[in-house]
Amino acid sequence: MSGFVLLRPWWLAALPLLAALAFWLWRRGPMAGGWGQVMTPAMLAAMRALGHLRRDDAGASLMPVVAAALVGLGLAGPAIPRADAPQFAGSGAVLVAIGLSPGVAGAALADAQAAAASVMAAAAGRPVGLILYSDEAYDVAAPTGDPAVLESLIAVLGPDTMPSSGARPAAALRLARRMLERTPDADLVLISDGSGIDAATRTEAAGLGRGGIRLFTLALGAGSDGRASLEALGVASAPARAPRPVIDRLSGSVALAREGRAAGLTFEDLGPLVAALALVPFLALFRRRA
C-alpha cells in the first residue's frame, strides 16, 4: 500500500516475545487443566469420554497470544496518508543564498533565478531575505514581507554582479546564521553549483542545525561530487531545475514533521481497527463445546 507507515513502531518489539510464547505453548500441547501430569493417557481419554474433563484444544491456549499480537500491531499505529490532510508552513523567516561562482552563468544563472522565485512563492507570506556570495558573502536584503523587492533584485543578477570571483559557501552560511540567530522556525535555502564546499562549510551547516535553522540545498547543474556534497549539507536537497522536494518542505508540513502529536492530522490511524480484531480470538474461547 503506497504511503503506509507505522506511527509507533516500537510496539513491534513485543511480537518476537509473543511468537516465542506461542511456540512454547504449541510444544507443550494440551494440559487438561494439569490432570495430564497425574493421570495416564488412557484414564484421561476415559474421563473425557464420560464428560468429566473438557476436551482440550491446543489452539485454544494460543488464542490469548493471537489477541495480544493484534493489540500490539494496533498499538504500533499502522496508518495511511489522509487525502484531506491540512498543510502547515513554518512561521519564521526564509533566507535565500545564491552562489555566483564563475561557473554560474547562462543556463545555470537562469536556473538559479527561477529556483529563487519558486522559493519566494513557497514562502507563502513569510519574510524572505537574500544573500549573494562568491569568495565573500553579502547581506543583499534582510527578511521582508514584500517579495517584489527581491524579485527585482534577482531579475538583474548577472556574471558581473559580484565584485570578486570564487566560491566560499561557508561565508554565506556564517552570515545566514548571524541573520537568523534570533528568528525561531527559520529556513535557509542554498542555491549553488557545489563549488567550494569544504570542512568549514560542513561545520557551518552543523552550526545552523544546532541553532534550529533548517538548511535546504538546490543544485545548479552540479556534477555528481558537487551534488552529493550539497545533499550531505541540508535536511532536503533537489536540482534547481526540479526543486519540488524542497518547495514541498518549505510550503508543506514542516511543522507537522517535528510535532508527533499532530501526526493524526496527516495520517489515518488504523490501529484501533486492528486492535479491535483481538476480540475475535477472545470470542472463540467462549464458543459452546460439545
PAKOLNU-244071 format. One record per residue (C-alpha): residue in one letter; x, y, z. Coordinates in pm, whole numbers, padded with zeros to 5 digits, always signed. Example, Ala and Ser with C-alpha at 12.3 -4.5 7.8 and 13.67 -1.06 7.14 Angstrom:
<sites>
A+01230-00450+00780 S+01367-00106+00714 
</sites>
This chain:
<sites>
M+00000+00000+00000 S+00150+00332-00107 G+00229+00564+00180 F+00174+00301+00453 V+00355+00397+00775 L+00378+00293+01140 L+00320+00580+01382 R+00452+00392+01688 P+00680+00119+01551 W+00849+00044+01884 W+00544-00165+01982 L+00655-00424+01725 A+00925-00527+01973 A+00655-00722+02159 L+00584-00951+01863 P+00901-01167+01889 L+00827-01226+02258 L+00470-01329+02176 A+00597-01557+01898 A+00830-01729+02145 L+00542-01772+02391 A+00319-01919+02118 F+00590-02168+02018 W+00631-02278+02380 L+00256-02327+02423 W+00236-02524+02098 R+00525-02750+02201 R+00371-02807+02545 G+00043-02924+02393 P-00292-02957+02575 M-00255-02996+02951 A-00608-03092+03057 G-00601-02838+03335 G-00296-03008+03492 W-00455-03354+03511 G-00224-03476+03237 Q+00062-03473+03488 V-00106-03717+03730 M-00326-03935+03505 T-00235-04188+03239 P-00338-04114+02880 A-00597-04394+02889 M-00757-04255+03204 L-00759-03904+03056 A-00936-04036+02745 A-01195-04217+02960 M-01261-03910+03174 R-01310-03700+02861 A-01547-03962+02713 L-01755-03950+03032 G-01766-03571+03015 H-01579-03513+03340 L-01296-03331+03160 R-01342-03091+02871 R-01169-03186+02551 D-00860-02965+02529 D-00785-02783+02206 A-00418-02700+02152 G-00524-02394+01956 A-00733-02258+02245 S-00424-02181+02451 L-00288-01978+02159 M-00592-01754+02129 P-00481-01508+02402 V-00141-01483+02235 V-00304-01409+01899 A-00519-01144+02065 A-00214-00986+02230 A-00034-00982+01893 L-00326-00800+01733 V-00328-00547+02014 G+00046-00497+01967 L+00000-00439+01595 G-00273-00188+01669 L-00055-00003+01918 A+00218+00017+01651 G-00014+00254+01467 P-00048+00130+01108 A-00163+00433+00912 I-00216+00567+00563 P-00195+00932+00449 R-00516+01130+00471 A-00642+01277+00145 D-00775+01583+00331 A-00459+01640+00540 P-00401+02010+00620 Q-00076+02171+00516 F+00130+02365+00768 A+00408+02605+00677 G+00678+02743+00900 S+00632+03083+01056 G+00988+03217+01064 A+01197+03389+00802 V+01336+03230+00487 L+01680+03324+00357 V+01788+03251+00002 A+02165+03228-00051 I+02273+03222-00416 G+02630+03129-00504 L+02755+03334-00801 S+03076+03146-00867 P+03239+03175-01211 G+03058+02860-01324 V+02713+03009-01255 A+02633+03178-01586 G+02399+03131-01877 A+02156+02844-01816 A+02285+02788-01462 L+02217+03151-01373 A+01869+03130-01521 D+01804+02816-01316 A+01920+02997-01003 Q+01684+03289-01071 A+01390+03056-01138 A+01463+02849-00827 A+01484+03162-00611 A+01148+03277-00748 S+00998+02937-00663 V+01131+02962-00307 M+00978+03307-00264 A+00643+03178-00387 A+00664+02882-00148 A+00731+03114+00146 A+00358+03194+00149 G+00378+03528+00328 R+00680+03451+00543 P+00957+03714+00547 V+01217+03637+00280 G+01575+03767+00264 L+01857+03737+00012 I+02229+03660+00040 L+02470+03661-00254 Y+02816+03513-00226 S+03129+03437-00421 D+03450+03442-00217 E+03267+03672+00024 A+02903+03680+00136 Y+02683+03988+00120 D+02359+04063+00300 V+02166+04197-00001 A+01822+04214+00162 A+01709+04149+00516 P+01397+03932+00550 T+01099+04129+00423 G+00733+04057+00373 D+00737+04227+00031 P+00873+03973-00221 A+00854+04226-00504 V+01171+04384-00364 L+01362+04058-00402 E+01212+03976-00740 S+01360+04291-00888 L+01700+04217-00734 I+01706+03858-00857 A+01598+03957-01208 V+01910+04172-01265 L+02167+03917-01145 G+02449+03859-01390 P+02806+03728-01418 D+02940+04072-01322 T+02714+04121-01019 M+02976+04020-00763 P+03285+04236-00714 S+03510+03930-00694 S+03516+03568-00809 G+03545+03244-00620 A+03314+03033-00408 R+03302+03024-00027 P+02963+02886+00081 A+03093+02873+00439 A+03087+03253+00443 A+02725+03255+00328 L+02621+03004+00593 R+02802+03202+00862 L+02627+03522+00758 A+02290+03346+00747 R+02341+03212+01099 R+02403+03563+01228 M+02097+03699+01046 L+01865+03423+01173 E+02003+03352+01520 R+01712+03527+01693 T+01447+03404+01450 P+01259+03088+01551 D+01143+02838+01289 A+01376+02977+01018 D+01484+02822+00689 L+01787+02877+00467 V+01789+02773+00101 L+02137+02745-00053 I+02140+02763-00434 S+02483+02655-00554 D+02676+02462-00818 G+02857+02276-00541 S+03180+02477-00565 G+03382+02550-00254 I+03215+02305-00017 D+03479+02211+00237 A+03519+02123+00603 A+03440+02482+00706 T+03113+02465+00510 R+03013+02143+00680 T+03097+02291+01019 E+02880+02596+00949 A+02596+02372+00830 A+02613+02177+01155 G+02602+02505+01346 L+02285+02603+01164 G+02123+02276+01268 R+02221+02326+01631 G+02069+02673+01615 G+01736+02535+01492 I+01779+02669+01137 R+01686+02423+00863 L+01915+02417+00560 F+01787+02319+00216 T+02004+02297-00095 L+01931+02336-00466 A+02199+02218-00709 L+02281+02418-01021 G+02386+02161-01278 A+02635+02026-01027 G+02840+01720-01110 S+02798+01404-00908 D+03056+01509-00648 G+02913+01860-00607 R+02557+01732-00589 A+02650+01473-00326 S+02826+01742-00121 L+02515+01962-00132 E+02286+01674-00037 A+02501+01600+00267 L+02464+01954+00397 G+02090+02003+00442 V+01772+01833+00550 A+01647+01820+00190 S+01809+01869-00149 A+01700+01882-00512 P+01821+02003-00852 A+01748+02371-00911 R+01561+02277-01230 A+01332+02046-01033 P+01307+02198-00685 R+00975+02036-00592 P+01106+01828-00295 V+01248+02141-00132 I+00946+02353-00224 D+00715+02095-00068 R+00913+02102+00254 L+00905+02482+00266 S+00536+02521+00190 G+00407+02197+00335 S+00400+02008+00663 V+00743+02104+00801 A+00591+02182+01140 L+00398+01854+01141 A+00714+01656+01075 R+00859+01791+01400 E+00539+01758+01606 G+00449+01395+01665 R+00122+01483+01841 A-00008+01629+01517 A+00053+01310+01318 G-00320+01234+01335 L-00381+01533+01112 T-00180+01388+00826 F-00238+01012+00872 E-00544+00795+00919 D-00457+00573+01217 L-00581+00219+01153 G-00450+00098+01490 P-00788+00095+01671 L-00939-00120+01395 V-00652-00369+01410 A-00666-00382+01791 A-01043-00441+01776 L-00976-00763+01583 A-00837-00903+01910 L-01200-00961+02013 V-01229-01240+01754 P-00983-01485+01919 F-01121-01393+02261 L-01476-01473+02150 A-01352-01806+02017 L-01267-01904+02374 F-01634-01870+02474 R-01781-02086+02199 R-02003-02374+02317 R-01827-02710+02318 A-01994-03048+02265 
</sites>
